Amino acid sequence: MTAILANPSKRGANGLSRMRPVRDLYQVAELVELCFEPNLDAGGRAVIREWKTIGSIWPLAVLVSLIDVGQSVLGTGFVWRQRRRVIGNVGIYRVGPHPYLGRGFVIANVAVHPNYRRRGIAKQLMDSAINWVRNQGGSWIALEVEAESEPAFKLYEGLGFASFETLAEWESRPTARRVVVSNTEGWSVRRRQRFEVHDEVDLVLRRARRGGMTWTRPIERYDFQASLTLPNLDESLSSASKERWILLKDGEPGRLYGAMWITAMSFKKTRVSLFLDPVVTDPKGRQALLLHALAHPELRRRGMLIEVVDGDAITNEVLRQAGFKLRRRLVQMRLSLDETE
């Protein structure tokens, strides 16, 4: 293995190469499952199953590869093969242009088989991914890393990535939740109206989440589409079933101070994403959206995952009182490829 790493010309079928879904997808799925299984949620496990299904049926893999010209389903990327097995992978996904940051890409599933780590494989995969994005004219690359993963931090910081935000995910079952009562006088929460979309974009992308990321993915245009009512959550498994709520300060009806996205994940579980303007220091205002979600009649019988910016003591205390447990913390990092910056 050492000789192969030192001399790429001897790799043959081994070593670094562009990912080919028809050849590699099933083995990539196995590798990602091996490396990330403890942190895979239901959605992640569903993706792994989908990849294995596509990768195990050659005509289907060919068809999906041809259809996925925008690289939004399978993405693209690089693999490292050893003895004709995929033992390293980095996935690359195009994302819609950020209104303030420009055209970007997301790197996901940086994985190396445990038996082949500490040999420089991950760095070579990342170097190739960065060069590919640069050649595609990308302005930035974002990725996420587990908050406790020190080796990954060192790798990405060495490549020029900088941390810009940490998100925390809290989880609760319906039977574990408790009622939390607090004073939110001076603040009001209501459903967002269609004409307020541009105000919500400004709030989320300029103030609440300047990095343009939500849990495990970038924020896209469709995230700001018109809201649906929560009764639809029990009629469909589609994540298109969602509500959008906003936080207003009494006496200032024209300014959005917060937003809340409630999205169906399944018949039994819902994801809630909170976006708060950093200028809101009043504890009453910082709690208002969260308390509204906890009191929502359609959510009382559903499991909940709540995504918040990490480190907010007020939000954390409300979640603990309500019976939520901290599940994961992800640090979001970004590499700017814009030579003008």
C-alpha positions in Angstrom: 0.0 0.0 0.0 2.8 2.4 0.9 4.4 2.0 -2.6 1.1 2.7 -4.3 0.6 5.9 -2.2 4.1 7.1 -3.1 3.9 6.3 -6.8 0.5 7.0 -8.4 1.7 5.7 -11.8 1.7 2.1 -10.3 -1.9 2.3 -9.2 -3.7 0.7 -12.1 -7.2 -0.1 -10.9 -6.2 1.1 -7.4 -5.6 4.5 -6.1 -7.4 7.8 -6.7 -10.1 8.2 -9.4 -13.3 10.0 -10.2 -16.3 8.3 -8.8 -18.3 6.2 -11.3 -21.7 5.4 -9.9 -22.2 2.3 -12.1 -18.9 0.9 -10.7 -18.6 2.4 -7.3 -22.0 3.4 -5.8 -22.8 0.2 -3.9 -19.3 0.1 -2.4 -19.5 3.8 -1.5 -22.7 3.1 0.3 -21.1 0.3 2.3 -18.2 2.5 3.2 -20.3 5.5 4.3 -22.5 3.1 6.4 -19.4 1.6 8.0 -17.9 5.0 8.9 -21.0 7.0 9.9 -23.5 4.3 11.1 -23.7 5.6 14.7 -24.8 9.1 13.4 -27.1 8.1 10.6 -30.7 9.1 11.2 -33.7 7.6 9.4 -33.1 9.9 6.4 -29.5 8.9 6.2 -30.2 5.2 6.4 -32.9 5.6 3.7 -30.3 7.2 1.4 -27.8 4.3 2.0 -30.6 1.8 1.1 -31.4 3.8 -2.0 -27.7 3.9 -3.1 -27.4 0.1 -2.5 -30.5 -0.6 -4.6 -29.3 1.6 -7.5 -25.7 0.3 -7.3 -26.7 -3.3 -7.3 -28.8 -3.1 -10.5 -26.6 -2.1 -13.4 -29.3 -0.9 -15.8 -30.8 1.3 -13.0 -27.4 2.7 -12.1 -26.8 3.6 -15.7 -30.2 5.2 -16.0 -29.9 7.3 -12.8 -26.5 8.4 -13.8 -27.8 9.7 -17.1 -30.8 11.4 -15.5 -28.8 13.0 -12.7 -27.1 15.5 -15.0 -27.3 18.2 -12.3 -25.6 15.9 -9.8 -28.3 16.6 -7.2 -29.1 13.0 -6.4 -25.9 11.0 -6.6 -23.5 14.0 -6.7 -20.0 13.5 -8.0 -16.7 13.0 -6.3 -13.7 10.9 -6.0 -12.9 7.4 -4.6 -9.8 5.6 -3.5 -9.7 2.0 -4.6 -7.5 -0.7 -3.1 -7.5 -4.2 -4.5 -10.6 -3.2 -6.5 -12.5 -2.2 -3.4 -13.5 1.4 -2.5 -11.7 2.2 0.7 -12.0 6.0 0.5 -14.6 8.5 -0.8 -15.4 12.2 -1.0 -18.8 13.3 -2.3 -19.4 16.7 -4.0 -22.8 18.3 -4.5 -23.7 21.4 -6.5 -26.0 23.8 -4.6 -28.0 26.7 -5.9 -26.3 30.1 -6.0 -26.3 31.8 -2.6 -27.7 35.3 -3.0 -24.8 36.8 -1.2 -22.0 34.3 -1.4 -22.3 33.2 -5.1 -22.1 29.7 -6.6 -21.2 27.0 -4.1 -20.6 23.3 -3.6 -21.0 21.1 -0.6 -18.5 18.3 0.3 -20.1 15.3 2.1 -19.2 11.8 3.2 -15.5 12.1 3.5 -14.8 8.6 4.5 -11.7 6.3 4.7 -12.0 2.6 5.8 -10.6 2.3 9.4 -7.9 -0.1 8.2 -6.4 2.5 5.8 -6.5 5.7 7.9 -3.5 7.9 8.7 -1.9 7.3 5.2 -2.8 10.6 3.6 -5.7 9.2 1.6 -8.3 11.7 3.0 -6.1 14.6 2.2 -5.6 13.5 -1.4 -9.3 13.0 -1.8 -10.0 16.5 -0.5 -7.2 18.1 -2.6 -8.8 16.5 -5.7 -12.3 17.7 -4.7 -11.1 21.2 -4.1 -9.3 21.4 -7.4 -12.4 20.0 -9.2 -14.7 22.6 -7.7 -12.2 25.4 -8.5 -12.1 24.2 -12.1 -15.9 24.3 -12.2 -15.9 28.0 -11.2 -17.2 27.5 -7.7 -16.9 30.5 -5.3 -17.0 28.5 -2.1 -17.1 25.0 -0.6 -18.9 24.1 2.6 -18.8 21.0 4.8 -19.8 19.8 8.2 -17.8 18.0 10.8 -18.8 16.4 14.1 -17.9 18.9 16.9 -15.8 16.2 18.7 -13.8 15.0 15.6 -10.4 16.6 16.2 -8.6 14.8 13.4 -11.1 16.0 10.9 -10.8 19.5 12.1 -7.0 19.4 11.7 -7.4 18.1 8.1 -9.9 20.7 7.0 -8.2 23.6 8.7 -4.9 22.6 7.1 -6.7 22.8 3.7 -7.9 26.4 4.4 -11.4 25.7 5.7 -12.6 28.1 8.5 -15.4 27.4 11.0 -18.3 29.8 10.8 -21.2 28.2 12.8 -22.1 25.3 15.0 -25.6 23.8 15.0 -27.0 21.6 17.7 -29.8 19.0 17.2 -32.1 18.2 20.2 -34.4 15.2 20.2 -37.5 14.2 22.1 -40.3 11.6 22.0 -43.8 12.8 22.7 -44.0 10.8 25.9 -40.8 12.5 27.2 -41.9 16.1 26.7 -43.1 18.3 29.5 -45.1 21.6 29.3 -43.0 24.7 29.6 -44.7 28.0 30.5 -42.9 31.3 30.1 -43.7 34.9 29.6 -43.4 36.1 26.0 -45.1 39.5 26.5 -44.0 42.0 23.9 -43.5 39.4 21.2 -45.9 37.6 18.8 -45.6 34.6 16.6 -47.7 34.1 13.5 -47.6 32.2 10.2 -45.5 33.8 7.5 -47.4 35.3 4.6 -46.4 35.0 0.9 -45.5 38.7 0.6 -42.9 38.3 3.4 -40.7 35.8 1.6 -38.0 38.4 0.7 -38.0 39.6 4.4 -37.5 36.0 5.5 -34.6 35.5 3.0 -33.0 38.6 4.4 -33.5 37.5 8.0 -32.2 33.9 7.5 -29.3 34.5 5.1 -28.1 37.9 6.2 -28.5 37.6 10.0 -29.7 34.3 11.5 -27.7 31.9 9.3 -25.1 34.0 7.4 -23.4 30.8 6.3 -26.4 29.7 4.3 -26.6 26.3 5.9 -29.2 24.3 7.8 -28.8 20.8 9.3 -26.6 18.7 7.0 -27.4 20.7 3.9 -27.4 24.2 2.3 -30.4 26.4 2.4 -32.0 26.5 -1.1 -34.6 28.6 -2.8 -37.4 26.1 -2.3 -37.0 26.4 1.5 -38.7 29.7 1.3 -41.7 28.6 -0.7 -45.2 29.2 0.6 -46.2 27.3 3.7 -48.6 24.4 4.0 -50.8 23.5 7.0 -49.7 21.0 9.5 -52.6 18.6 9.0 -50.9 17.7 5.8 -48.1 16.2 7.8 -50.2 13.2 8.5 -51.3 12.8 4.9 -47.9 12.5 3.3 -44.3 11.4 4.1 -43.1 14.1 1.8 -40.8 16.8 3.3 -42.8 19.3 1.3 -45.3 19.3 4.1 -44.2 22.2 6.1 -45.2 25.4 8.0 -43.3 28.6 8.2 -43.8 30.9 11.2 -42.2 34.3 12.0 -41.3 36.3 15.2 -42.4 39.9 15.4 -41.8 42.5 18.1 -44.9 44.4 19.2 -44.9 47.8 17.8 -42.6 46.8 14.9 -44.8 44.9 12.5 -42.5 45.4 9.5 -39.4 43.7 10.8 -38.9 39.9 11.2 -36.8 39.0 14.2 -37.0 35.2 13.8 -38.4 32.4 11.7 -39.3 28.8 12.4 -39.6 26.0 9.8 -41.6 23.0 10.8 -41.1 20.1 8.3 -42.5 16.6 8.2 -39.9 13.8 8.3 -42.4 10.9 8.6 -45.8 10.1 10.0 -44.3 10.2 13.5 -41.4 12.7 13.5 -41.0 16.4 12.7 -38.0 18.6 12.3 -38.1 22.2 13.6 -35.5 24.7 12.5 -35.1 27.9 14.5 -33.6 31.1 13.0 -33.2 34.1 15.4 -31.8 37.5 14.7 -28.7 37.9 16.9 -29.9 41.4 18.0 -32.7 39.7 20.0 -31.3 39.6 23.5 -34.7 39.8 25.4 -35.2 36.3 26.8 -38.9 36.6 26.1 -38.2 37.0 22.4 -35.6 34.2 22.2 -38.1 31.8 23.7 -41.2 32.8 21.8 -40.8 30.7 18.6 -39.7 27.6 20.5 -42.5 27.8 23.0 -45.0 28.1 20.1 -43.7 24.9 18.6 -43.8 23.0 21.9 -47.4 24.1 22.4 -48.5 23.3 18.8 -51.4 20.9 19.0 -50.4 19.0 15.9 -46.9 18.4 17.3 -47.7 17.1 20.7 -48.1 13.5 19.5 -45.0 13.5 17.3 -41.4 13.0 17.9 -39.4 16.2 17.3 -35.9 17.1 16.2 -35.1 20.7 16.9 -32.2 22.4 15.2 -30.7 25.6 16.8 -27.5 27.5 16.7 -25.3 26.1 19.4 -24.5 28.0 22.6 -27.8 29.8 23.2 -28.2 29.4 27.0 -31.8 30.5 27.0 -32.9 28.1 24.2 -30.9 25.3 25.8 -32.7 25.7 29.1 -36.1 25.7 27.6 -35.3 22.5 25.7 -34.0 20.8 28.8 -37.0 21.8 30.8 -39.2 20.3 28.0 -37.4 17.0 28.2 -35.2 17.2 25.1 -31.8 15.6 24.9 -28.8 17.0 22.9 -28.2 14.5 20.1 -25.4 15.9 17.9 -23.4 19.1 17.3 -22.1 19.8 13.8 -19.5 22.5 13.0 -20.0 24.1 9.6 -16.8 25.1 7.8 -16.2 26.9 4.5 -13.4 27.5 2.1 -13.6 30.6 -0.1 -12.3 30.1 -3.6 -13.0 33.8 -4.6 -9.6 35.2 -5.3 -10.9 38.8 -4.8 -11.5 38.2 -1.1 
